[in-house]
Amino acid sequence: MRTVVVPHPSGSGAVRGASTVTVDENGTPDAAVRQHRDLAAAVADIEATDRPRWVWTSTSSVYGELLRAGVRVQRCHDLATTGAILSMREGLPPPPADDPVDERPGLFDAAPAVDLDTVISRFADQRRRIAGDPRLELLVAAESAGTLAAAEMGFGGLPFSAESHRRHLERTLGPRPTGYEMPAGIVAVTEEIGSAFGRPVNPASHTEVLDAFRREGIEVQSTRKHILQEIDHPAVPLLLRHRDLAKLFSTNGWHWLDTWVHGNRFRPVYVPGAVVSGRWASRGGGALQIPKALRSSVVADPGWTFVVADAGQLEPRILAAMSGDPRMVAAAGEDDLYAPVAATAFAGDRAKAKVAVLGVLYGATSGDSRSLLAVLRKSFPDAVEFVERAAKAGERGEVVHSWLGRACPPAPPGFQSGPDVRARGRFTRNFVVQATAAEWALCLLAELRRRLTTDPDPTAGELVFFQHDEVVVHTRNPALASAHISASVDVATRLMFGNTRVRFPMKTAVRTTYADDPE
């Protein structure tokens, strides 16, 4: 069953109503429109009795209000994300967003006024464009499930000790500064840099740093880390130290803590499908780039633990499944894919095997990569040919697709007359694999979310973090959570590739903090 829901415009009261109507799989209404005084109460009642797939303009504009009211749903069809996928496939510009995104964590803008007939029409149009394509159906369903998981993780938050992070900031930067002052730690290292150069230097100024080195008789063209590390001068370690402190202060300092951590939960805004390959991004809180310095502050609640699981060698295994290369499929059936590749083609040299496989994925042609690629091609011709076809298509200006049908962006006009032809080929070569890896991870996430939210055992846990090929479950029963992860891997693999011999082993660790070494 599919139920279209359109919230009414916000009025003066705290509760707003909604219109709902059930539609068939083609988007044709099969019942009368119902009017409800309370959006959250209506959704809760219909969800409990019918378990429909909700059709709405976008999860970000509707679901936050439901979560704040304590209402969760199992399934949805997100018109915004689906429209973006279909438009890219058809070479059309993405449809305009229905709602501006609220940058504040844990909050969502109220859904804009939209006509019920318009939503029904958009859904019917999308169903027509999907046209019964089973892979595209799976992509749309997984993408929509991802929007639900993203909203729930942003709302519930990642367990985070604000006090632990404050102590880390004070140990590293000194006491919290007031107004526009810089922390004492940054001020002190700035003074040390001035002493090393014999005069005051602003370490944040690229020009001043280069001029300071020139006065010392050292010609430097850049202040990049790897270039500075080659210079023998007492200011170098101080400059690198200043860079680390300044980044901590600006990116994850006290202002970040005040904005994004509430109730000992880090509450970012996840943006599913924000990258052209379908990978996620995050807004404001930097959720997908938690630096090592913060990880010790990601602490499980008392009596709870984290189960952290990441898929090793994901993209090479995806290539094996997509290409069907018999030897690569056999290698991907082992815990370590590179070992059998090494035994087959590189006299047991695992390092060379890894360089060759990653080189074919990313189009590396310089140094040893070229000769290693030639060796790999002899033993794994179908795998190499698969990505090389994608590269050649890109160089011709063609659009390539992921396994489930996500399209890459079209080539810019006139790109073949410049130096971008090979770059386009490298992009499309990797796109077909990386986008498919993102789809597999999304299927894993959707199935894991379903299992955790429907398990009658309250100790199973909750999803609290997702990053490309890694999931984190906050749980009181790590054995049960691990079992759900393992089962979800099997389901995702079967949904994507059927009865394949390719395995996707997950490295699983039980931790009390995100920084712990695996047990």
C-alpha positions, 0 to 999 in steps of 0.5 A: 500500500502507498499513502500520499501525505501532504501536511497542511500549511502551518497555522497559529497553533502548535499542531497542524493537519494533513491530507492523505490518500492511498494510491496504487503502484501507478500513482492512481488514487484508489480511495477518497482523500482524508483530512486530518487535524493532526499530522503526527497522530494521523501518520502514527495511526495509519502506520500502525494499521496499514504499514504503507509506503509513505509518499511525500515531497521529501523526508527532510521536509516532513519526517523531522516533525514526525520524529519530534512527535515520537512517530517513526515510519518504516518505508517511504518514497521520497519524491525529491531524491527520486526526482534527482536520480531520474533527472540525471538519468534523462540528462535533465537538470535536477528539479528545484528543491521543495524546501530550504534545508535548515542548518541547525542540528535536529531541526527540519523546516516545515513542509512548504504549502503544496497541492495534494494533486501535484504530489500525486501527479509527481508520483505517477510521473516518477512511476511511469519513468521507472517503468518497472525496471527492477534495478531502478526500483531497488535504487529508488527504494534504497535511496528513500530508506536512506533518507529515513535513516539519515533523519533518524540518526541526525535526530537521535544523535551519536553518543558524545561526551561534551565534557570529554571534548571540553577537556581535550580543547582545554588541554590542547588549546588552553582556556576558552577565549572570549569574544574574538580572541584566539586561544592561548595555545595558538597565541603561544605557538604564534609567538614561537614562530615569530621567535624562530624567524626573528620577527613576527609572522602571521602563520595563517598568511601564506604570503607572510610565511613564504616571505619569512623563509625567503629572508632566511635564504630558503625558496619555497613555493608552497606551504603544503605540509609535505613541502614544509616537511622537507625544509630543515628550519626550526619554524617548520614543526611550529607551523605544522603545530599551528595548523593543527591547532587552528583547524581544531579551533575553527572546525571542532572548537567550542562553537562547534560543540555549542552548535552541534552537541546537545544532551551528550549527542552529536546531532549532524545533518546528513545529506543522502546522495549529495555526491554524484556517486550517491555517497552521503555528505553532511552539513554543518557538523562534519559528521562524515569526517570525525577526526581522531582527536574527537573519537575518544569523546564518542562514548557509549552510554553506561551499559551500552557499547558500539558495534563498529563494522566496515566492509574491507576491500569493498570496491574491488569486490564490487568490481568482481561482482559486476564484471563476473570475471571468474578468477576475480570472483573466486578471489573475492570469495576469500577473506583477503581478496588480494592474496589469491590475486597475488598468487595468481598473477604476481608470484605471491606479492600481495603489495603488487596485487593491491597496487594493480587492483587499485590502479585499474579502479582509479586509472593509474598509468604512471610508474609501476602501475602500467606494468602491473596493470598489464600483468593483471589483465592477462589473468583477470581480463574480464575485470580489467575490460569492464572498467576500461569500457567505462573509461573509453565511454567517458572519453567519448563523452558518453554517460555511464551507469551504476549497477542499479542505474544511477547515471554519472553527470554528462560531460561538459561541452567541448571537453574533448578539445582539451586535456580533460579527455583522460580525466573524464575517462578516469572519472567514469572508470571509477564511477561505475564501481564507486556508485555501485559500492554506494548502492550496496552500502545503502542496501545494507543500511536499509536492511540493518535499519529495518532489522533493528527497528522491528526487532522485539528485543529492546536491547538490539540497539539503534543505528547511530553512524554511517560513513560510506562503507561503515556502520555503527550500532549503539547497543546493549546486546553486541552479539545480537547487533552483530548478527543483524549486521551479518544478516544485512550484509547477506541481504544486501549482496543478494538484492544487488547481485543475486546468488553470487560467490563474491563475499563482502566480509565486515570487520566488526569490533565491539567498543565503548568509545569510537577511538578504541582498538577492536577487541 
